[in-house]
Amino acid sequence: MAFIGEFFQGLTIADLAVGLFFIGLYGAMTQRNIIKTIMSIGIMDAAAIVFFVMINYETGQRSPVTGPSAEQMADPVPQALMITAIVIGVSVVAMCLAMYMRVVYRYKTADWKTLIRRLGDQ
């Protein structure tokens, strides 16, 4: 039991983000419901953003806006890239939901297997 406690104490937030990414990937690959698949894609997107933000984190760094000295300044480029990734992720989820609404309206199902079967019958 002590081994498990030591294992979890050694984890960083970046490690947990990788685990969350793979949980989202598992959900995207195994869910039959389209909404649950879209939610899994959103989880993967959030985990990737957390990973890239935390991989560059160093204790004691401050944002460039507050005017710290050069050695205390955090690199703003990864943060700017992640803001762009957030916008793209929200856009992808919004597009998936719009396509989901169209599919449910036309084919009257939210199940992948039923949808594939109905598309094959056409």
SEDREN-808281 format. One record per atom (N, C-alpha, C): residue number from 1; residue in one letter; x, y, z. Coordinates in steps of 0.2 Angstrom, whole numbers, plus 5000, padded with zeros to 4 digits. Example, Ala and Ser with C-alpha at 12.3 -4.5 7.8 and 13.67 -1.06 7.14 Angstrom:
% residues 2
num=1, residuo=A, east=5066, north=4972, up=5039
num=1, residuo=A, east=5062, north=4978, up=5039
num=1, residuo=A, east=5066, north=4984, up=5039
num=2, residuo=S, east=5064, north=4989, up=5035
num=2, residuo=S, east=5068, north=4995, up=5036
num=2, residuo=S, east=5064, north=5000, up=5039
***
This chain:
% residues 122
num=1, residuo=M, east=5004, north=4994, up=5000
num=1, residuo=M, east=5000, north=5000, up=5000
num=1, residuo=M, east=5004, north=5006, up=5000
num=2, residuo=A, east=5010, north=5006, up=5003
num=2, residuo=A, east=5015, north=5012, up=5003
num=2, residuo=A, east=5017, north=5013, up=4997
num=3, residuo=F, east=5018, north=5008, up=4993
num=3, residuo=F, east=5021, north=5009, up=4986
num=3, residuo=F, east=5016, north=5013, up=4982
num=4, residuo=I, east=5009, north=5012, up=4982
num=4, residuo=I, east=5004, north=5016, up=4979
num=4, residuo=I, east=5005, north=5023, up=4981
num=5, residuo=G, east=5005, north=5025, up=4987
num=5, residuo=G, east=5006, north=5032, up=4990
num=5, residuo=G, east=5012, north=5035, up=4987
num=6, residuo=E, east=5018, north=5032, up=4987
num=6, residuo=E, east=5024, north=5034, up=4984
num=6, residuo=E, east=5023, north=5036, up=4977
num=7, residuo=F, east=5020, north=5031, up=4973
num=7, residuo=F, east=5019, north=5032, up=4966
num=7, residuo=F, east=5015, north=5038, up=4964
num=8, residuo=F, east=5010, north=5039, up=4968
num=8, residuo=F, east=5005, north=5045, up=4967
num=8, residuo=F, east=5009, north=5052, up=4969
num=9, residuo=Q, east=5013, north=5052, up=4974
num=9, residuo=Q, east=5017, north=5057, up=4976
num=9, residuo=Q, east=5022, north=5060, up=4971
num=10, residuo=G, east=5025, north=5055, up=4967
num=10, residuo=G, east=5030, north=5056, up=4962
num=10, residuo=G, east=5027, north=5059, up=4956
num=11, residuo=L, east=5020, north=5059, up=4955
num=11, residuo=L, east=5017, north=5061, up=4949
num=11, residuo=L, east=5017, north=5069, up=4948
num=12, residuo=T, east=5018, north=5071, up=4942
num=12, residuo=T, east=5017, north=5079, up=4941
num=12, residuo=T, east=5010, north=5080, up=4938
num=13, residuo=I, east=5009, north=5086, up=4937
num=13, residuo=I, east=5002, north=5088, up=4934
num=13, residuo=I, east=5003, north=5086, up=4926
num=14, residuo=A, east=5009, north=5086, up=4923
num=14, residuo=A, east=5010, north=5084, up=4916
num=14, residuo=A, east=5009, north=5077, up=4916
num=15, residuo=D, east=5011, north=5073, up=4921
num=15, residuo=D, east=5009, north=5065, up=4920
num=15, residuo=D, east=5002, north=5064, up=4921
num=16, residuo=L, east=4999, north=5068, up=4925
num=16, residuo=L, east=4991, north=5067, up=4926
num=16, residuo=L, east=4988, north=5069, up=4919
num=17, residuo=A, east=4990, north=5074, up=4916
num=17, residuo=A, east=4987, north=5076, up=4909
num=17, residuo=A, east=4988, north=5071, up=4904
num=18, residuo=V, east=4994, north=5067, up=4904
num=18, residuo=V, east=4995, north=5062, up=4899
num=18, residuo=V, east=4990, north=5056, up=4901
num=19, residuo=G, east=4989, north=5055, up=4907
num=19, residuo=G, east=4984, north=5050, up=4909
num=19, residuo=G, east=4977, north=5052, up=4907
num=20, residuo=L, east=4975, north=5058, up=4908
num=20, residuo=L, east=4969, north=5061, up=4906
num=20, residuo=L, east=4968, north=5060, up=4898
num=21, residuo=F, east=4973, north=5062, up=4895
num=21, residuo=F, east=4973, north=5061, up=4887
num=21, residuo=F, east=4971, north=5054, up=4885
num=22, residuo=F, east=4974, north=5049, up=4888
num=22, residuo=F, east=4973, north=5042, up=4886
num=22, residuo=F, east=4966, north=5040, up=4889
num=23, residuo=I, east=4963, north=5043, up=4894
num=23, residuo=I, east=4956, north=5041, up=4896
num=23, residuo=I, east=4952, north=5044, up=4891
num=24, residuo=G, east=4953, north=5050, up=4888
num=24, residuo=G, east=4949, north=5053, up=4883
num=24, residuo=G, east=4949, north=5049, up=4877
num=25, residuo=L, east=4955, north=5046, up=4875
num=25, residuo=L, east=4956, north=5042, up=4869
num=25, residuo=L, east=4953, north=5036, up=4870
num=26, residuo=Y, east=4953, north=5033, up=4875
num=26, residuo=Y, east=4949, north=5027, up=4877
num=26, residuo=Y, east=4941, north=5028, up=4876
num=27, residuo=G, east=4939, north=5033, up=4878
num=27, residuo=G, east=4932, north=5035, up=4878
num=27, residuo=G, east=4930, north=5036, up=4870
num=28, residuo=A, east=4934, north=5040, up=4867
num=28, residuo=A, east=4933, north=5041, up=4860
num=28, residuo=A, east=4933, north=5035, up=4855
num=29, residuo=M, east=4937, north=5030, up=4857
num=29, residuo=M, east=4937, north=5024, up=4853
num=29, residuo=M, east=4932, north=5019, up=4855
num=30, residuo=T, east=4929, north=5019, up=4861
num=30, residuo=T, east=4925, north=5014, up=4864
num=30, residuo=T, east=4917, north=5016, up=4864
num=31, residuo=Q, east=4916, north=5022, up=4864
num=31, residuo=Q, east=4909, north=5024, up=4865
num=31, residuo=Q, east=4905, north=5023, up=4859
num=32, residuo=R, east=4898, north=5021, up=4860
num=32, residuo=R, east=4894, north=5020, up=4854
num=32, residuo=R, east=4890, north=5027, up=4853
num=33, residuo=N, east=4889, north=5031, up=4858
num=33, residuo=N, east=4885, north=5037, up=4858
num=33, residuo=N, east=4889, north=5042, up=4855
num=34, residuo=I, east=4887, north=5046, up=4850
num=34, residuo=I, east=4891, north=5051, up=4847
num=34, residuo=I, east=4892, north=5057, up=4852
num=35, residuo=I, east=4888, north=5059, up=4856
num=35, residuo=I, east=4889, north=5064, up=4861
num=35, residuo=I, east=4895, north=5062, up=4866
num=36, residuo=K, east=4895, north=5056, up=4868
num=36, residuo=K, east=4900, north=5054, up=4873
num=36, residuo=K, east=4907, north=5054, up=4869
num=37, residuo=T, east=4907, north=5053, up=4862
num=37, residuo=T, east=4913, north=5053, up=4858
num=37, residuo=T, east=4915, north=5060, up=4858
num=38, residuo=I, east=4911, north=5065, up=4857
num=38, residuo=I, east=4913, north=5072, up=4857
num=38, residuo=I, east=4915, north=5074, up=4863
num=39, residuo=M, east=4912, north=5072, up=4869
num=39, residuo=M, east=4915, north=5074, up=4875
num=39, residuo=M, east=4922, north=5071, up=4876
num=40, residuo=S, east=4923, north=5065, up=4874
num=40, residuo=S, east=4930, north=5062, up=4875
num=40, residuo=S, east=4935, north=5066, up=4871
num=41, residuo=I, east=4933, north=5069, up=4865
num=41, residuo=I, east=4938, north=5073, up=4861
num=41, residuo=I, east=4939, north=5079, up=4865
num=42, residuo=G, east=4934, north=5082, up=4868
num=42, residuo=G, east=4935, north=5088, up=4872
num=42, residuo=G, east=4940, north=5087, up=4878
num=43, residuo=I, east=4939, north=5081, up=4881
num=43, residuo=I, east=4944, north=5079, up=4886
num=43, residuo=I, east=4951, north=5078, up=4884
num=44, residuo=M, east=4952, north=5075, up=4878
num=44, residuo=M, east=4958, north=5075, up=4875
num=44, residuo=M, east=4961, north=5081, up=4874
num=45, residuo=D, east=4957, north=5086, up=4871
num=45, residuo=D, east=4960, north=5093, up=4870
num=45, residuo=D, east=4962, north=5096, up=4876
num=46, residuo=A, east=4958, north=5096, up=4881
num=46, residuo=A, east=4960, north=5099, up=4888
num=46, residuo=A, east=4966, north=5096, up=4891
num=47, residuo=A, east=4967, north=5090, up=4890
num=47, residuo=A, east=4973, north=5086, up=4893
num=47, residuo=A, east=4979, north=5088, up=4889
num=48, residuo=A, east=4978, north=5089, up=4882
num=48, residuo=A, east=4984, north=5091, up=4879
num=48, residuo=A, east=4986, north=5098, up=4880
num=49, residuo=I, east=4981, north=5103, up=4881
num=49, residuo=I, east=4983, north=5110, up=4883
num=49, residuo=I, east=4986, north=5110, up=4890
num=50, residuo=V, east=4984, north=5106, up=4895
num=50, residuo=V, east=4987, north=5106, up=4902
num=50, residuo=V, east=4994, north=5103, up=4901
num=51, residuo=F, east=4995, north=5098, up=4897
num=51, residuo=F, east=5001, north=5095, up=4897
num=51, residuo=F, east=5006, north=5100, up=4894
num=52, residuo=F, east=5005, north=5104, up=4889
num=52, residuo=F, east=5009, north=5109, up=4886
num=52, residuo=F, east=5011, north=5115, up=4890
num=53, residuo=V, east=5006, north=5117, up=4894
num=53, residuo=V, east=5007, north=5122, up=4899
num=53, residuo=V, east=5011, north=5120, up=4904
num=54, residuo=M, east=5010, north=5114, up=4907
num=54, residuo=M, east=5014, north=5112, up=4913
num=54, residuo=M, east=5021, north=5110, up=4911
num=55, residuo=I, east=5022, north=5107, up=4905
num=55, residuo=I, east=5028, north=5105, up=4904
num=55, residuo=I, east=5034, north=5110, up=4904
num=56, residuo=N, east=5031, north=5117, up=4903
num=56, residuo=N, east=5036, north=5122, up=4903
num=56, residuo=N, east=5036, north=5126, up=4909
num=57, residuo=Y, east=5032, north=5124, up=4914
num=57, residuo=Y, east=5032, north=5127, up=4921
num=57, residuo=Y, east=5038, north=5126, up=4925
num=58, residuo=E, east=5040, north=5132, up=4927
num=58, residuo=E, east=5046, north=5132, up=4932
num=58, residuo=E, east=5044, north=5136, up=4938
num=59, residuo=T, east=5045, north=5134, up=4944
num=59, residuo=T, east=5044, north=5137, up=4950
num=59, residuo=T, east=5047, north=5144, up=4951
num=60, residuo=G, east=5043, north=5149, up=4952
num=60, residuo=G, east=5046, north=5156, up=4953
num=60, residuo=G, east=5046, north=5160, up=4947
num=61, residuo=Q, east=5044, north=5158, up=4942
num=61, residuo=Q, east=5043, north=5162, up=4936
num=61, residuo=Q, east=5037, north=5166, up=4936
num=62, residuo=R, east=5037, north=5172, up=4933
num=62, residuo=R, east=5032, north=5177, up=4933
num=62, residuo=R, east=5030, north=5179, up=4926
num=63, residuo=S, east=5024, north=5181, up=4925
num=63, residuo=S, east=5022, north=5183, up=4919
num=63, residuo=S, east=5026, north=5189, up=4916
num=64, residuo=P, east=5027, north=5190, up=4910
num=64, residuo=P, east=5031, north=5196, up=4907
num=64, residuo=P, east=5027, north=5203, up=4909
num=65, residuo=V, east=5021, north=5202, up=4910
num=65, residuo=V, east=5017, north=5208, up=4911
num=65, residuo=V, east=5018, north=5212, up=4917
num=66, residuo=T, east=5020, north=5208, up=4922
num=66, residuo=T, east=5021, north=5211, up=4929
num=66, residuo=T, east=5028, north=5215, up=4929
num=67, residuo=G, east=5032, north=5214, up=4924
num=67, residuo=G, east=5039, north=5217, up=4924
num=67, residuo=G, east=5044, north=5214, up=4929
num=68, residuo=P, east=5045, north=5208, up=4929
num=68, residuo=P, east=5050, north=5205, up=4933
num=68, residuo=P, east=5057, north=5205, up=4929
num=69, residuo=S, east=5062, north=5204, up=4932
num=69, residuo=S, east=5069, north=5203, up=4929
num=69, residuo=S, east=5069, north=5198, up=4924
num=70, residuo=A, east=5074, north=5198, up=4919
num=70, residuo=A, east=5074, north=5193, up=4914
num=70, residuo=A, east=5074, north=5186, up=4916
num=71, residuo=E, east=5078, north=5185, up=4921
num=71, residuo=E, east=5079, north=5178, up=4923
num=71, residuo=E, east=5073, north=5175, up=4927
num=72, residuo=Q, east=5068, north=5179, up=4929
num=72, residuo=Q, east=5062, north=5177, up=4932
num=72, residuo=Q, east=5056, north=5177, up=4928
num=73, residuo=M, east=5057, north=5179, up=4921
num=73, residuo=M, east=5052, north=5180, up=4917
num=73, residuo=M, east=5050, north=5173, up=4913
num=74, residuo=A, east=5044, north=5171, up=4913
num=74, residuo=A, east=5041, north=5165, up=4910
num=74, residuo=A, east=5041, north=5166, up=4902
num=75, residuo=D, east=5042, north=5161, up=4899
num=75, residuo=D, east=5042, north=5162, up=4891
num=75, residuo=D, east=5034, north=5162, up=4889
num=76, residuo=P, east=5032, north=5168, up=4886
num=76, residuo=P, east=5025, north=5168, up=4884
num=76, residuo=P, east=5023, north=5165, up=4878
num=77, residuo=V, east=5028, north=5162, up=4874
num=77, residuo=V, east=5026, north=5159, up=4868
num=77, residuo=V, east=5022, north=5153, up=4869
num=78, residuo=P, east=5024, north=5148, up=4873
num=78, residuo=P, east=5019, north=5142, up=4874
num=78, residuo=P, east=5012, north=5144, up=4876
num=79, residuo=Q, east=5012, north=5149, up=4881
num=79, residuo=Q, east=5005, north=5151, up=4883
num=79, residuo=Q, east=5001, north=5154, up=4877
num=80, residuo=A, east=5004, north=5158, up=4873
num=80, residuo=A, east=5001, north=5161, up=4867
num=80, residuo=A, east=4999, north=5155, up=4862
num=81, residuo=L, east=5003, north=5150, up=4862
num=81, residuo=L, east=5001, north=5144, up=4857
num=81, residuo=L, east=4995, north=5140, up=4860
num=82, residuo=M, east=4995, north=5140, up=4867
num=82, residuo=M, east=4989, north=5136, up=4870
num=82, residuo=M, east=4983, north=5140, up=4870
num=83, residuo=I, east=4983, north=5147, up=4870
num=83, residuo=I, east=4977, north=5151, up=4869
num=83, residuo=I, east=4974, north=5149, up=4862
num=84, residuo=T, east=4978, north=5149, up=4857
num=84, residuo=T, east=4976, north=5147, up=4850
num=84, residuo=T, east=4973, north=5140, up=4850
num=85, residuo=A, east=4977, north=5135, up=4854
num=85, residuo=A, east=4974, north=5128, up=4854
num=85, residuo=A, east=4967, north=5128, up=4858
num=86, residuo=I, east=4966, north=5132, up=4863
num=86, residuo=I, east=4959, north=5133, up=4866
num=86, residuo=I, east=4954, north=5135, up=4861
num=87, residuo=V, east=4956, north=5140, up=4857
num=87, residuo=V, east=4951, north=5142, up=4852
num=87, residuo=V, east=4949, north=5137, up=4847
num=88, residuo=I, east=4955, north=5134, up=4845
num=88, residuo=I, east=4954, north=5128, up=4840
num=88, residuo=I, east=4950, north=5123, up=4843
num=89, residuo=G, east=4951, north=5121, up=4849
num=89, residuo=G, east=4947, north=5115, up=4852
num=89, residuo=G, east=4940, north=5117, up=4853
num=90, residuo=V, east=4938, north=5123, up=4855
num=90, residuo=V, east=4931, north=5125, up=4856
num=90, residuo=V, east=4928, north=5125, up=4849
num=91, residuo=S, east=4932, north=5127, up=4844
num=91, residuo=S, east=4929, north=5127, up=4837
num=91, residuo=S, east=4927, north=5120, up=4834
num=92, residuo=V, east=4932, north=5115, up=4836
num=92, residuo=V, east=4931, north=5108, up=4834
num=92, residuo=V, east=4925, north=5105, up=4837
num=93, residuo=V, east=4924, north=5106, up=4844
num=93, residuo=V, east=4919, north=5104, up=4848
num=93, residuo=V, east=4912, north=5107, up=4845
num=94, residuo=A, east=4912, north=5113, up=4844
num=94, residuo=A, east=4906, north=5116, up=4841
num=94, residuo=A, east=4904, north=5114, up=4834
num=95, residuo=M, east=4909, north=5112, up=4830
num=95, residuo=M, east=4908, north=5109, up=4823
num=95, residuo=M, east=4905, north=5102, up=4824
num=96, residuo=C, east=4908, north=5098, up=4829
num=96, residuo=C, east=4906, north=5092, up=4830
num=96, residuo=C, east=4898, north=5092, up=4832
num=97, residuo=L, east=4897, north=5096, up=4837
num=97, residuo=L, east=4890, north=5097, up=4839
num=97, residuo=L, east=4885, north=5099, up=4834
num=98, residuo=A, east=4887, north=5103, up=4829
num=98, residuo=A, east=4883, north=5105, up=4824
num=98, residuo=A, east=4882, north=5099, up=4819
num=99, residuo=M, east=4887, north=5096, up=4818
num=99, residuo=M, east=4886, north=5090, up=4813
num=99, residuo=M, east=4882, north=5084, up=4817
num=100, residuo=Y, east=4883, north=5084, up=4824
num=100, residuo=Y, east=4878, north=5079, up=4827
num=100, residuo=Y, east=4871, north=5081, up=4827
num=101, residuo=M, east=4869, north=5087, up=4827
num=101, residuo=M, east=4862, north=5089, up=4827
num=101, residuo=M, east=4860, north=5088, up=4820
num=102, residuo=R, east=4864, north=5089, up=4815
num=102, residuo=R, east=4861, north=5087, up=4808
num=102, residuo=R, east=4860, north=5080, up=4807
num=103, residuo=V, east=4865, north=5076, up=4810
num=103, residuo=V, east=4864, north=5068, up=4809
num=103, residuo=V, east=4858, north=5066, up=4813
num=104, residuo=V, east=4857, north=5068, up=4819
num=104, residuo=V, east=4851, north=5066, up=4823
num=104, residuo=V, east=4845, north=5068, up=4820
num=105, residuo=Y, east=4844, north=5074, up=4817
num=105, residuo=Y, east=4839, north=5077, up=4813
num=105, residuo=Y, east=4837, north=5072, up=4807
num=106, residuo=R, east=4842, north=5070, up=4803
num=106, residuo=R, east=4841, north=5067, up=4797
num=106, residuo=R, east=4840, north=5059, up=4798
num=107, residuo=Y, east=4844, north=5056, up=4803
num=107, residuo=Y, east=4844, north=5049, up=4803
num=107, residuo=Y, east=4841, north=5046, up=4810
num=108, residuo=K, east=4839, north=5051, up=4814
num=108, residuo=K, east=4835, north=5049, up=4820
num=108, residuo=K, east=4839, north=5044, up=4825
num=109, residuo=T, east=4846, north=5045, up=4825
num=109, residuo=T, east=4849, north=5041, up=4830
num=109, residuo=T, east=4856, north=5045, up=4832
num=110, residuo=A, east=4858, north=5043, up=4838
num=110, residuo=A, east=4864, north=5045, up=4841
num=110, residuo=A, east=4869, north=5040, up=4842
num=111, residuo=D, east=4868, north=5034, up=4839
num=111, residuo=D, east=4872, north=5028, up=4840
num=111, residuo=D, east=4876, north=5027, up=4834
num=112, residuo=W, east=4883, north=5026, up=4835
num=112, residuo=W, east=4887, north=5025, up=4829
num=112, residuo=W, east=4885, north=5019, up=4825
num=113, residuo=K, east=4884, north=5014, up=4828
num=113, residuo=K, east=4883, north=5007, up=4824
num=113, residuo=K, east=4876, north=5008, up=4820
num=114, residuo=T, east=4871, north=5011, up=4823
num=114, residuo=T, east=4865, north=5012, up=4819
num=114, residuo=T, east=4866, north=5016, up=4814
num=115, residuo=L, east=4870, north=5022, up=4815
num=115, residuo=L, east=4871, north=5027, up=4809
num=115, residuo=L, east=4875, north=5024, up=4804
num=116, residuo=I, east=4880, north=5020, up=4805
num=116, residuo=I, east=4884, north=5017, up=4800
num=116, residuo=I, east=4879, north=5012, up=4796
num=117, residuo=R, east=4875, north=5008, up=4800
num=117, residuo=R, east=4871, north=5003, up=4796
num=117, residuo=R, east=4866, north=5007, up=4792
num=118, residuo=R, east=4863, north=5012, up=4794
num=118, residuo=R, east=4858, north=5016, up=4790
num=118, residuo=R, east=4862, north=5019, up=4784
num=119, residuo=L, east=4868, north=5022, up=4785
num=119, residuo=L, east=4872, north=5024, up=4779
num=119, residuo=L, east=4873, north=5019, up=4774
num=120, residuo=G, east=4874, north=5013, up=4776
num=120, residuo=G, east=4876, north=5007, up=4772
num=120, residuo=G, east=4870, north=5005, up=4768
num=121, residuo=D, east=4864, north=5006, up=4771
num=121, residuo=D, east=4858, north=5004, up=4767
num=121, residuo=D, east=4856, north=5009, up=4762
num=122, residuo=Q, east=4859, north=5015, up=4761
num=122, residuo=Q, east=4857, north=5020, up=4756
num=122, residuo=Q, east=4859, north=5018, up=4750
***
